[in-house]
Amino acid sequence: MLTVPEVLFVCVHNAGRSQMAAALLEHHAAGRVTVRSAGSAPADSVNPAVVTVMAELGLDLTRAFPKPLTTEAVQASDVVVTMGCGDACPVFPGKRYEDWQLADPAGQGVEQVRRIRDEIDARVRALLAELAPAPVERA
């Protein structure tokens, strides 16, 4: 039986980087990966510039909202990708952790947020190719 890998993206406010990463992975994976995002100190809402640059790709984050980081979310995940949350992320043995060093979109204009989005997109695609390669088409 094949299991679906679970990925958790974590940043401090869950208002920018982790929201973009989760939306991009969910989009590209098309059900091959279970995706969550959370923040160690969640903001009140998703960064408006993030909503704008994701809409450019046809991804609607208008209903997305920051969620608190829970021990349960970390325990359920196969891969935990942190983005600037420092020591706030709980660490469990046997989990794969990656720390993506990315600029924080908070207070940035759309141009800068677009560059961050594109960098996240490249990393998400690489992670997806490793976790759940696309099925091979048979002729």
C-alpha positions in Angstrom: 0.0 0.0 0.0 1.3 3.4 -1.0 1.3 6.1 1.7 0.9 9.8 0.9 3.7 11.8 2.3 2.8 14.7 4.6 4.6 18.0 4.6 4.3 20.8 7.1 5.5 24.3 6.3 6.3 26.5 9.3 7.2 30.2 9.6 6.7 32.6 12.4 3.4 34.3 11.4 2.0 31.7 8.8 1.1 34.8 6.8 3.6 34.6 3.9 6.3 32.1 3.2 4.6 29.0 4.6 1.2 30.0 3.1 2.9 30.3 -0.4 4.8 27.1 0.0 1.7 25.1 1.1 -0.5 26.5 -1.8 2.2 25.8 -4.3 2.9 22.3 -3.1 -0.8 21.5 -3.0 -1.2 22.8 -6.5 1.7 20.9 -8.0 1.2 17.7 -6.1 -2.5 17.3 -7.1 -3.3 15.0 -4.2 0.0 13.1 -4.1 1.1 14.9 -0.9 -0.8 16.1 2.1 0.1 19.6 2.9 -0.2 21.8 6.0 1.1 25.1 7.1 1.4 26.8 10.5 3.1 29.6 12.5 4.8 29.7 15.8 3.2 33.1 16.4 0.3 33.3 13.9 -0.7 36.7 12.5 -4.3 37.8 12.2 -4.4 37.4 8.4 -2.4 36.4 5.3 -0.1 39.2 3.9 -2.0 41.0 1.1 1.0 41.1 -1.2 1.2 37.3 -0.8 -2.4 37.0 -1.8 -1.8 39.2 -4.8 1.3 37.3 -6.1 -0.4 33.9 -5.6 -3.5 35.1 -7.6 -1.1 35.8 -10.5 -0.6 32.0 -10.7 -4.3 31.3 -10.3 -4.0 30.3 -6.7 -6.6 31.9 -4.4 -5.5 32.6 -0.9 -8.3 34.9 0.0 -9.8 32.3 2.3 -6.5 31.2 3.8 -5.8 32.1 7.4 -2.8 31.7 9.7 -2.9 28.6 11.9 -1.0 27.9 15.1 1.8 25.4 15.1 0.8 22.3 17.1 2.7 19.3 18.3 0.2 17.1 16.5 0.8 18.7 13.2 4.5 18.1 13.5 4.0 14.5 14.7 1.7 13.8 11.7 4.3 15.1 9.2 6.9 13.2 7.3 8.8 16.4 6.3 8.8 19.7 8.3 10.1 22.7 6.4 10.9 25.7 8.6 11.4 29.2 7.3 12.8 31.4 9.9 11.0 30.1 13.0 14.2 29.4 14.9 13.9 27.3 18.0 10.1 27.7 18.1 9.5 24.5 16.1 9.3 21.3 18.1 11.7 18.6 17.0 10.8 14.9 17.0 13.2 12.0 16.3 12.6 10.3 13.0 11.2 13.4 11.3 12.9 15.0 8.3 13.6 18.7 8.8 14.6 21.2 6.3 15.3 24.9 7.0 14.7 27.1 4.0 16.6 30.4 4.3 14.2 32.8 2.5 13.5 36.5 2.8 10.5 37.4 4.8 7.8 39.0 2.7 6.4 41.1 5.6 6.6 44.7 4.7 7.9 44.0 1.2 6.3 45.2 -2.1 4.8 43.0 -4.7 8.0 42.8 -6.8 10.0 41.5 -3.9 7.3 39.1 -2.8 7.1 37.8 -6.4 10.8 36.9 -6.2 10.3 35.1 -2.9 7.3 33.2 -4.4 9.4 32.1 -7.3 12.2 30.9 -5.1 9.7 29.0 -3.0 8.1 27.5 -6.1 11.5 26.1 -7.3 12.2 24.5 -3.9 8.6 23.1 -3.7 9.0 21.5 -7.1 12.3 19.9 -6.1 10.8 18.6 -2.9 7.8 17.2 -4.7 10.0 15.5 -7.3 11.8 13.8 -4.4 8.8 12.9 -2.3 6.2 11.9 -4.9 7.6 11.7 -8.4 5.1 12.1 -11.2 3.7 8.8 -12.6 5.5 7.7 -15.8 3.2 7.8 -18.8 3.2 4.4 -20.6 2.8 4.3 -24.4 
